[in-house]
Amino acid sequence: MPVTPHIERHFTGSEIVRDVVIGMADGLTVPFALAAGLSAAISRTDLIVTAGTAEIAAGAIAMGLGGFLAARSDEEHYASEERREGEEIVNLSEKERQEVREIFAGYGMHGAVLESAVDAITAEPKRWVDFMMRFELGLEKPDPGRAMTSALTIAGAYIAGGLVPLAPYFFAHTTSTALLYSVAFTLVALLVFGFVKGRFTGTRPVRSSLQTALIGSLAAGAAFAIARLIGG
């Protein structure tokens, strides 16, 4: 009788999804709040388009730079801890062996099997350091190209998100009409974005969609209210 092979499907793009969420969420809310606030103060859609485009460009650069620096900080932190662990397995080898022993004991190993596992891990310095980085410190080696990928992903998502609430101002003749379409477009985009995010992350898509729309709407509404309050 043929046996169907067991294929495990695990989502491995959590970092990319996180970057898209960061960029898209801000891109959908900040430009919307700016455009909505300006709509209450001026009647020229071309000025709102100019201001909104400038904000999207500045926001994308700032968000992308933030993502780049955060990823570089992760790389530098990992490298620093890796050097420290390398020094400790040389200068404090017995203490480090005991830490390996305690980690394996936590998984239920004991006796000769435990000592054999400790010997196998500590026999090769690089393997020993890698083991300590992962199981003692809980750190995974960062992707060397992660910083640039993160920057471009966040910036691109911010631009894509920012163009949604700003798009009606390119075509509408009055700011009031543009604002109504902007609200509708932003809400639909939040629903779609939440649904897709749910599919990728393994959560319930409908729940993720409604949750994202609710949170995004509250954030955009708060930003709009503040802009109106300041603008009088």
C-alpha positions in Angstrom: 0.0 0.0 0.0 1.6 3.3 -1.1 2.3 5.7 1.7 1.7 9.4 1.2 4.8 11.3 2.1 4.4 13.7 5.1 5.2 17.2 4.0 5.5 19.9 6.7 4.7 23.4 5.6 6.0 26.0 7.9 6.0 29.7 7.3 9.5 31.0 7.1 9.1 34.6 6.1 8.1 36.2 9.4 10.8 38.9 9.2 9.6 40.0 5.8 6.0 40.0 6.9 6.9 42.0 10.0 8.7 44.6 7.8 5.7 44.8 5.4 3.3 45.2 8.4 5.4 48.0 9.8 5.7 49.9 6.5 2.1 49.3 5.3 0.5 50.1 8.6 2.3 53.5 8.9 1.9 54.1 5.2 -1.9 53.7 5.4 -2.4 55.9 8.5 0.1 58.7 8.5 -0.5 60.1 4.9 -4.2 59.6 5.4 -4.1 61.7 8.6 -2.1 64.4 6.8 -4.4 64.5 3.8 -7.5 64.5 5.9 -6.2 67.3 8.2 -5.2 69.4 5.2 -8.6 68.9 3.7 -10.1 70.8 6.6 -7.8 73.7 6.1 -7.3 74.1 2.3 -9.5 73.5 -0.8 -6.8 72.8 -3.4 -6.2 69.1 -4.0 -2.9 69.8 -5.8 -1.4 71.3 -2.7 -2.5 68.2 -0.7 -1.0 65.9 -3.4 2.3 67.8 -3.1 2.4 67.7 0.6 1.3 64.1 0.7 3.9 63.0 -1.8 6.6 64.8 0.1 5.5 63.1 3.3 5.4 59.6 1.7 8.9 60.2 0.4 10.2 61.4 3.7 8.4 58.7 5.6 9.6 55.9 3.4 13.2 57.1 3.8 12.9 57.5 7.6 11.2 54.1 8.0 13.6 52.3 5.7 16.6 53.8 7.5 15.1 52.7 10.8 14.7 49.2 9.5 18.3 49.2 8.2 19.7 50.4 11.5 17.7 47.9 13.5 18.9 45.0 11.4 22.5 46.2 11.6 22.1 46.4 15.4 21.0 42.8 15.5 24.0 41.8 13.4 26.4 43.7 15.7 24.8 42.3 18.8 25.1 38.8 17.5 28.7 39.3 16.5 29.5 40.7 20.0 27.9 37.8 21.8 29.5 35.3 19.5 33.0 36.7 20.3 32.2 36.6 24.0 31.0 33.0 23.8 34.2 32.1 21.9 36.3 33.5 24.7 34.3 31.8 27.4 34.6 28.3 25.9 38.4 28.8 26.0 38.8 30.6 29.4 35.8 29.1 31.2 35.5 25.7 29.5 34.3 23.7 32.5 31.7 26.3 33.3 30.5 26.3 29.7 30.4 22.5 29.6 28.2 22.6 32.7 25.9 25.0 30.9 25.7 22.6 28.0 25.0 19.7 30.4 22.2 21.7 32.1 20.6 22.5 28.7 20.5 18.9 27.7 19.3 17.8 31.1 16.4 20.2 30.6 15.3 18.0 27.7 15.3 14.9 29.9 18.7 13.5 29.1 20.8 12.0 31.8 23.6 9.5 32.6 25.9 8.3 29.8 23.7 9.6 27.1 23.9 13.1 28.6 27.7 13.0 28.9 28.0 11.7 25.3 25.9 14.5 24.0 28.0 17.1 25.9 31.2 15.6 24.6 29.9 15.7 21.0 28.9 19.4 21.2 32.1 20.6 23.0 34.4 18.6 20.8 34.4 21.3 18.0 34.7 25.0 19.1 32.5 26.5 16.3 29.7 23.9 16.9 30.0 24.6 20.6 29.7 28.4 20.2 26.8 28.0 17.8 25.0 25.7 20.3 25.5 28.3 23.1 24.3 31.1 20.9 21.1 29.3 20.1 20.2 27.4 23.2 21.7 29.6 26.0 21.1 33.0 24.5 18.3 32.3 22.2 19.9 34.1 19.3 19.8 33.0 15.6 22.5 34.2 13.2 21.2 37.1 11.2 21.1 37.0 7.4 24.1 39.2 6.2 21.8 40.9 3.6 19.0 41.4 6.1 19.6 45.1 6.7 19.2 46.2 3.1 16.3 43.9 2.5 14.5 45.2 5.6 15.1 48.8 4.6 13.8 48.3 1.0 10.8 46.2 2.2 9.7 48.7 4.8 10.2 51.7 2.5 8.4 50.0 -0.4 5.5 49.0 1.9 5.2 52.5 3.2 5.1 54.0 -0.3 2.4 51.4 -1.4 0.4 52.1 1.7 0.7 55.8 1.5 -0.5 56.0 -2.1 -3.8 54.4 -1.2 -5.3 57.3 0.9 -3.6 59.9 -1.3 -4.7 58.5 -4.7 -8.2 60.2 -4.7 -6.6 63.6 -4.4 -5.0 63.1 -7.8 -8.4 62.8 -9.5 -11.1 64.4 -7.4 -12.0 68.1 -8.0 -12.8 68.9 -4.4 -11.2 68.0 -1.2 -14.4 66.9 0.4 -15.0 64.3 -2.4 -11.4 63.2 -2.2 -11.6 62.8 1.5 -14.7 60.5 1.3 -12.9 58.3 -1.3 -9.7 58.4 0.8 -11.6 57.1 3.8 -13.2 54.3 1.8 -10.0 53.3 0.0 -8.0 53.2 3.3 -10.7 51.1 5.0 -10.8 48.6 2.1 -7.0 48.5 2.0 -6.8 47.7 5.7 -9.3 44.9 5.3 -7.4 43.4 2.4 -4.1 43.9 4.1 -5.3 42.2 7.3 -6.7 39.3 5.3 -3.5 38.7 3.4 -1.4 39.0 6.5 -3.6 36.4 8.2 -3.1 34.0 5.3 0.6 34.3 5.5 1.0 34.1 9.2 -1.4 31.2 9.7 -4.0 33.1 11.8 -7.6 33.3 10.9 -7.8 35.6 7.8 -11.2 37.1 8.6 -10.3 37.9 12.2 -7.0 39.3 11.1 -8.7 41.4 8.5 -11.2 42.9 11.0 -8.6 43.4 13.6 -6.3 45.2 11.3 -9.1 47.4 10.0 -10.2 48.3 13.5 -6.7 49.1 14.8 -5.8 51.0 11.6 -9.1 52.9 11.6 -8.6 53.9 15.3 -5.0 55.0 14.6 -6.0 57.0 11.5 -9.0 58.5 13.3 -6.9 59.6 16.2 -4.3 61.1 13.9 -7.1 62.9 11.9 -8.7 64.2 15.1 -5.4 65.6 16.3 -4.7 67.2 12.9 -8.1 68.8 12.9 -7.7 70.0 16.5 -4.3 71.6 15.8 -5.5 73.0 12.5 -8.6 74.6 14.2 
